[in-house]
Amino acid sequence: MTDAWKQWDLSGAGLQTLNLELTRRLRRPQVAFGLWLAFPLGLHAFYLRERGRGGGYLAASASLVMLGLFTPPIVAAVSGGVYLMAALADLWTLSARLTAYNKDLRVRLTLRKDRGPPPGFRGRYTDQDTDIGDYIAIKDQERAGHNPRSPTPEPDKAVTSFQEQEARLRAHMARHKALKNPRS
């Protein structure tokens, strides 16, 4: 299946629009880890919108180049080792930071204030004139799986038990078989 559906603009405030926007804006682990390979440039940090960390990588890389040019080789080697250990620690935490970024994005998109309810939406319970006591009284009458306070059945239309219904069905089937196959 092609990814052409990602380009559709359903323009609404529904879940489809939210999911399309999330699909477009979520950060992918493959990209983040691929960009980490160029960690001296801090691309993986900029991908996760961590500008300070990305700038820190750029500054540290420039400082390391300067140390290599103007200091003894041992100082540059030790500094490079520390820098490499910091980059490996960054790799270790990259997955957790990626998950945190995507989770924060989901929360921000789901709870954003610019998308309100559709025009004319008044909520689930729209009788604003009644007080909550009436509503509670109605809900108290209801039971799960039952109609609210149905009238008692008339005596001639009494509800029969399951066993009585089964007995009637067996008797009906026996009569039906007797009519179909009369014994001679």
N, C-alpha and C positions, 0 to 999 in steps of 0.2 A: 504494500500500500504506500502510495506517495505521501509526502508531507504537505500536499497542497491545502489540506484542511486547515493548517495553521495560519494561512493567509486570509481566511474568511473573516469578515467583520460582521458579527451578529448584533453588534451595537445594542446592548441592553445591560441591565444590571443583574443578570441571572448568573447561574453557575457556569453555563457554557462560556460566557465572556470571561469570567474569572479564571476558568481553567485554561482558556486560550492565552490569556495574559501571563499566567503562571508558566505555561509551557515555553513561552517566548523569553521570559525574564529569569527563570531559574538557572543557576550556575551548574555546569556539568563537571563531574569528577575527572573525566578523561581530559578535558581541556585544562582544568586547574593543575593536574599532575604533569601534563605535558608542558605547560608554561613554567612549572617549577624548574625544569631542566635549564632554563635561562634565568636562574635565580639571581645572578649578579645584576640583572636589569630590574628585578622586582615585578616582572609581568604577572606572576601568579597572585601577588598581593593586590595589584591594581585591578585584576580580574574580579577579585572578591570585594572590591571597593574599599580596600584598606590603604588609603593614600599615605598615611603616615608610615606604615610598614614598607610600602613600595618606595617611598622617598628615602627611607632609612637604608634600604638595600642599595639604591643608587649612590647615596652619600658614602656608604661603607665601601662600595666598589671603587669609587673615585679615590677615597682615602687609601685604600690598599694599593692602588696603582701608584699613588704619590709615595707611599712608604717604600714600594719596590724600587722606585727611581732614586730616592734621596737618602735612604738609610742603608745600613749594612744588611746583607742578605739574610742573616739569622733573624733580625727583627721583622723583616717582611715575611719570612717563612712562618714564624710564630703567629704573627697577625693573620696570615692566610689560614693557618690551622684553626685559630679561634673562629674566624669568619666561616670556615667550612663546617665547624661543629654547630654554629648558630644556624646555618642553612639546613643541616640535617635535623636539628631540633624543630625548625620551622616545617620541614617535611613531615615530621612525626605528628604535628598538631594540625596539619593542613586539612585532613579529613573532618576533624571536629569543627574547625572554623567554617568549612564549606557547609556542613550540616546546619550550623548555627545561622549562617547567612541565609540559606534557603528557608529555614523555619521562620526567621524574622520577616523575610519577604512575604511568606504566606500569611502571617499574622497581619502585616501592614496592609496587604491587598484585601484581606477579608474584612478587616475592621475599619477601613478608611471611611472618612466622613463625607467625601464628595458624592458618594453613591447612596442616595436615600431610597426609601421605598417608592414603588411606582406611584404615579399621580392618582389620587383618589383612594389610596390605601388607608383603611381605618383600623386595621388590626383584625384579629380573629373574632372577637366578641364585640359586636357593633352597637348593641343596645345601650347607649350611654345614659339613658334616662333611668334605668333600673339600678338599684344599688346592689352591692355585692351580696347582700343577704339573700335576695331572690335567686341570684345565680347559684349560690351555694346550695340553696334548697332544691333547685332543679338537679344539680349534680349529685346530691345525696340520694335522690330517688333512683338514680341510675345505678345499675350494677353491671359489671363487665359481662358482655355476652347476653344481656337480657334487655327487654324493652322496659322503659320506665313504667312501673306500676300499672301493668295491664289489668283490665277487669277480669274477675274470676269467670271461668267458662260456665256456660249454661249447663244444667244437668244432662241434657240429651247430647251435648257435644263435649262431654267430659274428656279430659286427656287420659289416654291409656298408657300403661307402663310398657316398657320395651318387651317384657316377657309376654304380655297380652297381645301386643302387636305381632310378635313372632308366632304365637299360637294361632291367631287369626290367619296369618299368611300360610302356615302349614295346612290349616283346614281348607283354605281356598284352593291351594295347589292340589290337595287330595281330591276335592270335588271336581276340579278341572281335569285331572287325570281320569277320574271315574267317568266323566262325560265323554272324553276322547276315546277311551278304551273300555266300552261296556263289556262286562263278562257275560258270556252266553251260557 
